[in-house]
Amino acid sequence: MKADKNSSQYLEKLLAAIAKKQKSALQRLFDSEAESMMALARKSLIQEQSAQQVLLKTFLTIWEHADTYEPEIGSARGWLYSILRYQIREYYQAHYQSHALDLAKEPAFKPLGMAELQQQLNPHIKPEESVHFFFEQLTEEQQGSLLTVYLSPDTQAVAATRMGISLARIKEDISIGLYHLARSFPHLPQHTEGLILGEYVLGGMSESDLNRVYEILNNNVDSTRIILLWEELFTEFIAQLQPCSLNPSLWRSLNDKLKALHHQQKEHERKQYDSTYEGEADPVSKELAEKAAALAKEGKKMPLSLRLHFLWRSIKFWQGLSLAAILLASAVLLWPSSGNSIRWVAVLTDRSATPTVGWVLKINSNGKASITPSYQQIGQSGFDLQLWTSTDNGQTMRAITLLNAAAANRIEAARLGAPQANQRFYISLEPKGGSSANKPSGSILFQGSAVDLDPK
């Protein structure tokens, strides 16, 4: 049976898939909701380009934060449109000078009488189950007040001016309208706090009214669910807007932004992982640096004891010492003795401007191998290091094993495969458990080529 794209279950499943970074799920959500969202954004911001920017920002936010949504907190549709309307308000405030005058010139929104039309389009829905059926029981002014405030990113006072009524009058219309809707739908809260949260969702509240809302949010554990209930109910108002067709380039633009975002995240992860090698200067290091600076300022030489302190605490020193030890051990091991002598070596360096040796891979004549970090490396929670190999300079890669960053790693010949001249090895930073694809999904941290120590 075909999924109902308007159902909460369908949207919840899409959000769960998006939380796992499935781009196909985001595209299905875009296909399902983007036109409706665009209609609302365009009506609220007037300018087409502004509406497009808000739409893209909304879907980027959904992509980044879908993992924070859980069905227990409330309506999935309400959650989606709360993000959209938040982005509309944020964009409006950031571009107030160029948008406020255009919006103030817009006439108040007149209700269109959607109940009859919706009944014709959806005859299977009972009239008493339709939002429009109860909405149109309000006076035309009350309907207009709710619609104008909902569709406007500005204050209720501005909405009242556009309608030609007082602020007190529009607030009265809102209060009556919310109470009527709450009384008509059993799932909506009819208590005072619930109605205040409904007005908060409509938007445009004054600062003093917002302070009252914040108190409710802090004290009422059910606030989020109530807010999303109202948000979902008000999405029915979008049916009153002129339908719009999306520019086909919008999804391409969103896809480009997702790629850029992915690149930024991977680069951040790489830098974050690299920074664990250096870390922030601890108090002792800072004290040593201050002493050295003071001596330099006075034109004095650094005493031997202070030089030794710096040397002892230098990561580069220990990296060099580790490399020297490895080379010494390699020289001993490489001395011809048995079938277990080392035949191949690959030195994997980082990708900085001044490469530092990070790992050394040694392959015995019998095909068994070991790979060892050349200095103490700090693992990062939620991530793994994964070893890869390629015989075509990285065009295609094959995963070998996950690595323990704090110890030597043994690799069986069957897993490694037969070494080849100029075969390259890579170490990438991956989500816990490693890449699920047949290539690295994270940043390449180290790389190096295999060298045959006994070419014939």
BAKE-579093 format. One record per residue (C-alpha): residue number from 1; residue in one letter; x negated, z negated, y negated. Coordinates in steps of 0.5 Angstrom, whole numbers, m for minus. Example, Ala and Ser with C-alpha at 12.3 -4.5 7.8 and 13.67 -1.06 7.14 Angstrom:
[site 1; "A"; [m25; m16; 9]]
[site 2; "S"; [m27; m14; 2]]
***
This chain:
[site 1; "M"; [0; 0; 0]]
[site 2; "K"; [m3; 2; m7]]
[site 3; "A"; [m5; m4; m11]]
[site 4; "D"; [m1; m6; m17]]
[site 5; "K"; [m5; m5; m23]]
[site 6; "N"; [m1; m10; m27]]
[site 7; "S"; [m1; m16; m22]]
[site 8; "S"; [m5; m22; m23]]
[site 9; "Q"; [m8; m21; m16]]
[site 10; "Y"; [m11; m14; m18]]
[site 11; "L"; [m14; m17; m24]]
[site 12; "E"; [m17; m23; m21]]
[site 13; "K"; [m20; m19; m15]]
[site 14; "L"; [m23; m14; m20]]
[site 15; "L"; [m26; m20; m24]]
[site 16; "A"; [m29; m23; m18]]
[site 17; "A"; [m32; m16; m16]]
[site 18; "I"; [m35; m15; m23]]
[site 19; "A"; [m38; m22; m23]]
[site 20; "K"; [m42; m20; m17]]
[site 21; "K"; [m44; m14; m22]]
[site 22; "Q"; [m40; m8; m18]]
[site 23; "K"; [m40; m3; m24]]
[site 24; "S"; [m35; 1; m20]]
[site 25; "A"; [m30; m5; m21]]
[site 26; "L"; [m31; m5; m29]]
[site 27; "Q"; [m30; 2; m29]]
[site 28; "R"; [m23; 1; m25]]
[site 29; "L"; [m22; m5; m30]]
[site 30; "F"; [m23; 0; m36]]
[site 31; "D"; [m19; 5; m33]]
[site 32; "S"; [m13; 0; m32]]
[site 33; "E"; [m14; m4; m39]]
[site 34; "A"; [m18; 0; m44]]
[site 35; "E"; [m12; 4; m47]]
[site 36; "S"; [m8; m2; m48]]
[site 37; "M"; [m14; m6; m51]]
[site 38; "M"; [m15; 0; m56]]
[site 39; "A"; [m8; 1; m58]]
[site 40; "L"; [m9; m7; m60]]
[site 41; "A"; [m16; m6; m63]]
[site 42; "R"; [m14; 0; m67]]
[site 43; "K"; [m7; m3; m70]]
[site 44; "S"; [m11; m10; m72]]
[site 45; "L"; [m17; m6; m75]]
[site 46; "I"; [m14; 0; m77]]
[site 47; "Q"; [m21; 4; m77]]
[site 48; "E"; [m22; 8; m71]]
[site 49; "Q"; [m29; 7; m70]]
[site 50; "S"; [m29; m1; m71]]
[site 51; "A"; [m24; m1; m66]]
[site 52; "Q"; [m28; 3; m61]]
[site 53; "Q"; [m34; m2; m63]]
[site 54; "V"; [m30; m8; m61]]
[site 55; "L"; [m27; m5; m55]]
[site 56; "L"; [m34; m4; m52]]
[site 57; "K"; [m36; m11; m54]]
[site 58; "T"; [m30; m13; m50]]
[site 59; "F"; [m32; m10; m44]]
[site 60; "L"; [m40; m12; m45]]
[site 61; "T"; [m37; m19; m45]]
[site 62; "I"; [m33; m19; m39]]
[site 63; "W"; [m39; m16; m35]]
[site 64; "E"; [m43; m22; m37]]
[site 65; "H"; [m38; m27; m37]]
[site 66; "A"; [m34; m25; m31]]
[site 67; "D"; [m37; m30; m27]]
[site 68; "T"; [m34; m36; m31]]
[site 69; "Y"; [m27; m34; m30]]
[site 70; "E"; [m23; m37; m24]]
[site 71; "P"; [m16; m37; m22]]
[site 72; "E"; [m15; m44; m23]]
[site 73; "I"; [m16; m44; m30]]
[site 74; "G"; [m10; m39; m32]]
[site 75; "S"; [m8; m32; m32]]
[site 76; "A"; [m13; m27; m31]]
[site 77; "R"; [m9; m22; m36]]
[site 78; "G"; [m9; m27; m41]]
[site 79; "W"; [m17; m29; m40]]
[site 80; "L"; [m18; m21; m41]]
[site 81; "Y"; [m14; m21; m48]]
[site 82; "S"; [m17; m27; m51]]
[site 83; "I"; [m23; m24; m50]]
[site 84; "L"; [m21; m18; m54]]
[site 85; "R"; [m17; m22; m59]]
[site 86; "Y"; [m23; m26; m60]]
[site 87; "Q"; [m28; m20; m61]]
[site 88; "I"; [m23; m17; m66]]
[site 89; "R"; [m23; m23; m70]]
[site 90; "E"; [m30; m24; m70]]
[site 91; "Y"; [m31; m17; m72]]
[site 92; "Y"; [m26; m17; m78]]
[site 93; "Q"; [m30; m23; m81]]
[site 94; "A"; [m36; m20; m80]]
[site 95; "H"; [m34; m14; m84]]
[site 96; "Y"; [m29; m17; m88]]
[site 97; "Q"; [m31; m14; m95]]
[site 98; "S"; [m30; m7; m92]]
[site 99; "H"; [m23; m8; m88]]
[site 100; "A"; [m19; m14; m92]]
[site 101; "L"; [m17; m9; m97]]
[site 102; "D"; [m15; m4; m92]]
[site 103; "L"; [m11; m9; m88]]
[site 104; "A"; [m7; m12; m94]]
[site 105; "K"; [m5; m5; m96]]
[site 106; "E"; [m1; m4; m89]]
[site 107; "P"; [6; m6; m89]]
[site 108; "A"; [9; m11; m84]]
[site 109; "F"; [10; m9; m77]]
[site 110; "K"; [18; m8; m76]]
[site 111; "P"; [20; m9; m69]]
[site 112; "L"; [22; m3; m65]]
[site 113; "G"; [27; m6; m60]]
[site 114; "M"; [24; m5; m54]]
[site 115; "A"; [29; m8; m49]]
[site 116; "E"; [33; m2; m48]]
[site 117; "L"; [27; 2; m47]]
[site 118; "Q"; [24; m2; m42]]
[site 119; "Q"; [30; m3; m38]]
[site 120; "Q"; [30; 5; m38]]
[site 121; "L"; [23; 5; m36]]
[site 122; "N"; [23; 0; m31]]
[site 123; "P"; [31; m1; m28]]
[site 124; "H"; [28; m5; m22]]
[site 125; "I"; [27; m11; m27]]
[site 126; "K"; [33; m15; m29]]
[site 127; "P"; [34; m16; m36]]
[site 128; "E"; [33; m24; m36]]
[site 129; "E"; [26; m23; m33]]
[site 130; "S"; [24; m19; m39]]
[site 131; "V"; [20; m22; m45]]
[site 132; "H"; [23; m16; m50]]
[site 133; "F"; [30; m19; m48]]
[site 134; "F"; [29; m26; m50]]
[site 135; "F"; [25; m23; m56]]
[site 136; "E"; [30; m19; m59]]
[site 137; "Q"; [35; m25; m59]]
[site 138; "L"; [31; m27; m65]]
[site 139; "T"; [33; m25; m72]]
[site 140; "E"; [29; m19; m74]]
[site 141; "E"; [25; m23; m79]]
[site 142; "Q"; [23; m28; m74]]
[site 143; "Q"; [21; m22; m69]]
[site 144; "G"; [17; m19; m75]]
[site 145; "S"; [13; m25; m77]]
[site 146; "L"; [11; m26; m69]]
[site 147; "L"; [9; m19; m69]]
[site 148; "T"; [5; m19; m76]]
[site 149; "V"; [1; m25; m74]]
[site 150; "Y"; [m1; m23; m67]]
[site 151; "L"; [m3; m16; m69]]
[site 152; "S"; [m7; m19; m76]]
[site 153; "P"; [m14; m22; m75]]
[site 154; "D"; [m12; m25; m82]]
[site 155; "T"; [m9; m31; m84]]
[site 156; "Q"; [m2; m33; m84]]
[site 157; "A"; [m2; m33; m91]]
[site 158; "V"; [m4; m26; m92]]
[site 159; "A"; [1; m24; m86]]
[site 160; "A"; [7; m27; m90]]
[site 161; "T"; [5; m24; m97]]
[site 162; "R"; [5; m17; m93]]
[site 163; "M"; [12; m19; m91]]
[site 164; "G"; [14; m21; m97]]
[site 165; "I"; [16; m28; m95]]
[site 166; "S"; [13; m35; m97]]
[site 167; "L"; [8; m38; m92]]
[site 168; "A"; [13; m44; m90]]
[site 169; "R"; [18; m39; m88]]
[site 170; "I"; [13; m35; m84]]
[site 171; "K"; [11; m42; m80]]
[site 172; "E"; [18; m43; m79]]
[site 173; "D"; [20; m36; m76]]
[site 174; "I"; [14; m38; m72]]
[site 175; "S"; [16; m44; m70]]
[site 176; "I"; [23; m42; m68]]
[site 177; "G"; [20; m36; m64]]
[site 178; "L"; [16; m40; m60]]
[site 179; "Y"; [21; m45; m58]]
[site 180; "H"; [26; m40; m56]]
[site 181; "L"; [21; m36; m52]]
[site 182; "A"; [19; m43; m49]]
[site 183; "R"; [26; m45; m47]]
[site 184; "S"; [27; m38; m44]]
[site 185; "F"; [21; m38; m39]]
[site 186; "P"; [21; m44; m35]]
[site 187; "H"; [13; m43; m34]]
[site 188; "L"; [12; m44; m41]]
[site 189; "P"; [11; m51; m44]]
[site 190; "Q"; [16; m53; m49]]
[site 191; "H"; [13; m60; m51]]
[site 192; "T"; [10; m60; m58]]
[site 193; "E"; [3; m59; m56]]
[site 194; "G"; [5; m53; m52]]
[site 195; "L"; [8; m50; m58]]
[site 196; "I"; [2; m51; m62]]
[site 197; "L"; [m3; m48; m57]]
[site 198; "G"; [2; m42; m57]]
[site 199; "E"; [1; m42; m65]]
[site 200; "Y"; [m6; m42; m64]]
[site 201; "V"; [m6; m36; m60]]
[site 202; "L"; [m2; m32; m65]]
[site 203; "G"; [m7; m33; m70]]
[site 204; "G"; [m8; m34; m77]]
[site 205; "M"; [m8; m42; m77]]
[site 206; "S"; [m11; m46; m83]]
[site 207; "E"; [m17; m50; m82]]
[site 208; "S"; [m12; m57; m82]]
[site 209; "D"; [m8; m54; m77]]
[site 210; "L"; [m14; m52; m73]]
[site 211; "N"; [m17; m59; m73]]
[site 212; "R"; [m10; m61; m70]]
[site 213; "V"; [m11; m56; m64]]
[site 214; "Y"; [m18; m58; m63]]
[site 215; "E"; [m16; m65; m62]]
[site 216; "I"; [m11; m62; m57]]
[site 217; "L"; [m16; m58; m53]]
[site 218; "N"; [m21; m64; m53]]
[site 219; "N"; [m15; m69; m50]]
[site 220; "N"; [m11; m64; m46]]
[site 221; "V"; [m14; m62; m39]]
[site 222; "D"; [m8; m57; m38]]
[site 223; "S"; [m10; m53; m45]]
[site 224; "T"; [m14; m47; m42]]
[site 225; "R"; [m8; m46; m38]]
[site 226; "I"; [m3; m46; m43]]
[site 227; "I"; [m7; m42; m48]]
[site 228; "L"; [m8; m36; m43]]
[site 229; "L"; [0; m37; m41]]
[site 230; "W"; [1; m35; m48]]
[site 231; "E"; [m4; m30; m49]]
[site 232; "E"; [m1; m26; m43]]
[site 233; "L"; [6; m27; m45]]
[site 234; "F"; [4; m24; m52]]
[site 235; "T"; [1; m18; m49]]
[site 236; "E"; [8; m15; m48]]
[site 237; "F"; [8; m14; m56]]
[site 238; "I"; [3; m8; m54]]
[site 239; "A"; [8; m4; m52]]
[site 240; "Q"; [11; m4; m59]]
[site 241; "L"; [5; 0; m61]]
[site 242; "Q"; [3; 7; m61]]
[site 243; "P"; [0; 9; m54]]
[site 244; "C"; [m7; 12; m55]]
[site 245; "S"; [m12; 17; m51]]
[site 246; "L"; [m19; 14; m50]]
[site 247; "N"; [m25; 19; m52]]
[site 248; "P"; [m28; 21; m46]]
[site 249; "S"; [m35; 19; m49]]
[site 250; "L"; [m33; 11; m49]]
[site 251; "W"; [m34; 10; m42]]
[site 252; "R"; [m41; 14; m43]]
[site 253; "S"; [m43; 9; m49]]
[site 254; "L"; [m41; 3; m45]]
[site 255; "N"; [m45; 5; m39]]
[site 256; "D"; [m51; 7; m43]]
[site 257; "K"; [m50; 0; m46]]
[site 258; "L"; [m50; m3; m39]]
[site 259; "K"; [m56; 0; m37]]
[site 260; "A"; [m60; m2; m44]]
[site 261; "L"; [m57; m9; m42]]
[site 262; "H"; [m60; m9; m35]]
[site 263; "H"; [m66; m7; m38]]
[site 264; "Q"; [m67; m13; m43]]
[site 265; "Q"; [m65; m18; m38]]
[site 266; "K"; [m70; m15; m33]]
[site 267; "E"; [m75; m16; m38]]
[site 268; "H"; [m73; m23; m40]]
[site 269; "E"; [m73; m25; m33]]
[site 270; "R"; [m80; m22; m32]]
[site 271; "K"; [m83; m25; m38]]
[site 272; "Q"; [m79; m32; m36]]
[site 273; "Y"; [m83; m31; m30]]
[site 274; "D"; [m90; m30; m33]]
[site 275; "S"; [m89; m35; m37]]
[site 276; "T"; [m89; m40; m32]]
[site 277; "Y"; [m96; m39; m31]]
[site 278; "E"; [m98; m41; m37]]
[site 279; "G"; [m93; m46; m39]]
[site 280; "E"; [m92; m50; m46]]
[site 281; "A"; [m98; m53; m48]]
[site 282; "D"; [m98; m60; m46]]
[site 283; "P"; [m100; m66; m51]]
[site 284; "V"; [m107; m67; m48]]
[site 285; "S"; [m108; m59; m49]]
[site 286; "K"; [m105; m60; m56]]
[site 287; "E"; [m110; m66; m57]]
[site 288; "L"; [m116; m62; m55]]
[site 289; "A"; [m114; m56; m59]]
[site 290; "E"; [m114; m60; m65]]
[site 291; "K"; [m121; m63; m64]]
[site 292; "A"; [m124; m56; m63]]
[site 293; "A"; [m120; m54; m69]]
[site 294; "A"; [m123; m60; m73]]
[site 295; "L"; [m130; m59; m71]]
[site 296; "A"; [m130; m52; m73]]
[site 297; "K"; [m127; m53; m80]]
[site 298; "E"; [m133; m58; m80]]
[site 299; "G"; [m138; m53; m78]]
[site 300; "K"; [m140; m57; m72]]
[site 301; "K"; [m141; m54; m65]]
[site 302; "M"; [m136; m56; m59]]
[site 303; "P"; [m140; m62; m55]]
[site 304; "L"; [m141; m60; m48]]
[site 305; "S"; [m136; m65; m45]]
[site 306; "L"; [m130; m62; m49]]
[site 307; "R"; [m132; m55; m47]]
[site 308; "L"; [m132; m58; m40]]
[site 309; "H"; [m125; m61; m41]]
[site 310; "F"; [m123; m54; m44]]
[site 311; "L"; [m126; m50; m38]]
[site 312; "W"; [m122; m55; m33]]
[site 313; "R"; [m115; m54; m36]]
[site 314; "S"; [m116; m46; m37]]
[site 315; "I"; [m112; m42; m32]]
[site 316; "K"; [m116; m36; m33]]
[site 317; "F"; [m122; m40; m30]]
[site 318; "W"; [m118; m42; m24]]
[site 319; "Q"; [m116; m35; m23]]
[site 320; "G"; [m123; m33; m24]]
[site 321; "L"; [m126; m38; m19]]
[site 322; "S"; [m120; m37; m14]]
[site 323; "L"; [m122; m29; m14]]
[site 324; "A"; [m129; m31; m13]]
[site 325; "A"; [m128; m35; m7]]
[site 326; "I"; [m123; m30; m4]]
[site 327; "L"; [m129; m25; m5]]
[site 328; "L"; [m134; m29; m2]]
[site 329; "A"; [m129; m31; 4]]
[site 330; "S"; [m128; m23; 5]]
[site 331; "A"; [m135; m22; 5]]
[site 332; "V"; [m136; m27; 11]]
[site 333; "L"; [m129; m24; 14]]
[site 334; "L"; [m131; m17; 13]]
[site 335; "W"; [m138; m18; 17]]
[site 336; "P"; [m137; m14; 24]]
[site 337; "S"; [m135; m19; 29]]
[site 338; "S"; [m129; m17; 33]]
[site 339; "G"; [m122; m13; 33]]
[site 340; "N"; [m120; m18; 28]]
[site 341; "S"; [m124; m16; 23]]
[site 342; "I"; [m121; m14; 16]]
[site 343; "R"; [m120; m6; 16]]
[site 344; "W"; [m116; m5; 9]]
[site 345; "V"; [m116; m9; 3]]
[site 346; "A"; [m111; m9; m3]]
[site 347; "V"; [m112; m13; m9]]
[site 348; "L"; [m105; m13; m13]]
[site 349; "T"; [m106; m14; m21]]
[site 350; "D"; [m100; m16; m26]]
[site 351; "R"; [m98; m10; m31]]
[site 352; "S"; [m101; m13; m37]]
[site 353; "A"; [m106; m10; m42]]
[site 354; "T"; [m112; m14; m39]]
[site 355; "P"; [m110; m14; m31]]
[site 356; "T"; [m110; m21; m28]]
[site 357; "V"; [m111; m21; m20]]
[site 358; "G"; [m105; m24; m17]]
[site 359; "W"; [m105; m23; m10]]
[site 360; "V"; [m110; m20; m5]]
[site 361; "L"; [m107; m17; 2]]
[site 362; "K"; [m112; m16; 8]]
[site 363; "I"; [m110; m12; 14]]
[site 364; "N"; [m114; m13; 20]]
[site 365; "S"; [m116; m8; 25]]
[site 366; "N"; [m111; m10; 30]]
[site 367; "G"; [m105; m8; 24]]
[site 368; "K"; [m104; m16; 23]]
[site 369; "A"; [m104; m18; 15]]
[site 370; "S"; [m104; m24; 11]]
[site 371; "I"; [m103; m24; 3]]
[site 372; "T"; [m105; m30; m1]]
[site 373; "P"; [m104; m31; m8]]
[site 374; "S"; [m110; m32; m12]]
[site 375; "Y"; [m108; m37; m16]]
[site 376; "Q"; [m103; m43; m16]]
[site 377; "Q"; [m96; m39; m18]]
[site 378; "I"; [m90; m43; m20]]
[site 379; "G"; [m83; m40; m16]]
[site 380; "Q"; [m77; m40; m20]]
[site 381; "S"; [m70; m43; m18]]
[site 382; "G"; [m65; m37; m16]]
[site 383; "F"; [m71; m32; m15]]
[site 384; "D"; [m75; m29; m10]]
[site 385; "L"; [m82; m25; m9]]
[site 386; "Q"; [m81; m19; m5]]
[site 387; "L"; [m87; m15; m2]]
[site 388; "W"; [m86; m7; m2]]
[site 389; "T"; [m90; m1; 0]]
[site 390; "S"; [m90; 6; m2]]
[site 391; "T"; [m94; 12; 1]]
[site 392; "D"; [m92; 17; m5]]
[site 393; "N"; [m94; 13; m11]]
[site 394; "G"; [m87; 9; m12]]
[site 395; "Q"; [m82; 15; m11]]
[site 396; "T"; [m79; 12; m4]]
[site 397; "M"; [m81; 4; m2]]
[site 398; "R"; [m80; 0; 4]]
[site 399; "A"; [m79; m7; 4]]
[site 400; "I"; [m84; m11; 8]]
[site 401; "T"; [m82; m19; 7]]
[site 402; "L"; [m80; m24; 2]]
[site 403; "L"; [m87; m28; 0]]
[site 404; "N"; [m88; m36; m1]]
[site 405; "A"; [m91; m36; m8]]
[site 406; "A"; [m95; m43; m6]]
[site 407; "A"; [m99; m41; 1]]
[site 408; "A"; [m102; m35; 5]]
[site 409; "N"; [m96; m31; 8]]
[site 410; "R"; [m97; m28; 15]]
[site 411; "I"; [m95; m21; 17]]
[site 412; "E"; [m94; m18; 24]]
[site 413; "A"; [m96; m11; 25]]
[site 414; "A"; [m90; m8; 27]]
[site 415; "R"; [m87; m10; 20]]
[site 416; "L"; [m92; m8; 16]]
[site 417; "G"; [m93; m1; 20]]
[site 418; "A"; [m99; 3; 20]]
[site 419; "P"; [m104; 3; 14]]
[site 420; "Q"; [m105; 10; 10]]
[site 421; "A"; [m110; 12; 5]]
[site 422; "N"; [m108; 10; m2]]
[site 423; "Q"; [m102; 7; 0]]
[site 424; "R"; [m99; 2; m5]]
[site 425; "F"; [m96; m5; m5]]
[site 426; "Y"; [m92; m8; m10]]
[site 427; "I"; [m89; m15; m11]]
[site 428; "S"; [m82; m15; m15]]
[site 429; "L"; [m78; m21; m18]]
[site 430; "E"; [m71; m21; m14]]
[site 431; "P"; [m65; m25; m14]]
[site 432; "K"; [m65; m30; m8]]
[site 433; "G"; [m65; m27; m1]]
[site 434; "G"; [m69; m21; m4]]
[site 435; "S"; [m66; m14; m6]]
[site 436; "S"; [m60; m11; m2]]
[site 437; "A"; [m62; m4; m4]]
[site 438; "N"; [m67; 0; m1]]
[site 439; "K"; [m71; m1; m7]]
[site 440; "P"; [m73; m6; m12]]
[site 441; "S"; [m67; m9; m17]]
[site 442; "G"; [m72; m13; m21]]
[site 443; "S"; [m78; m12; m25]]
[site 444; "I"; [m85; m10; m21]]
[site 445; "L"; [m90; m16; m23]]
[site 446; "F"; [m96; m14; m19]]
[site 447; "Q"; [m98; m8; m16]]
[site 448; "G"; [m105; m5; m12]]
[site 449; "S"; [m107; 1; m7]]
[site 450; "A"; [m110; 0; 0]]
[site 451; "V"; [m117; 1; 1]]
[site 452; "D"; [m120; 3; 7]]
[site 453; "L"; [m127; m1; 8]]
[site 454; "D"; [m129; 3; 14]]
[site 455; "P"; [m127; 10; 13]]
[site 456; "K"; [m129; 15; 18]]
***
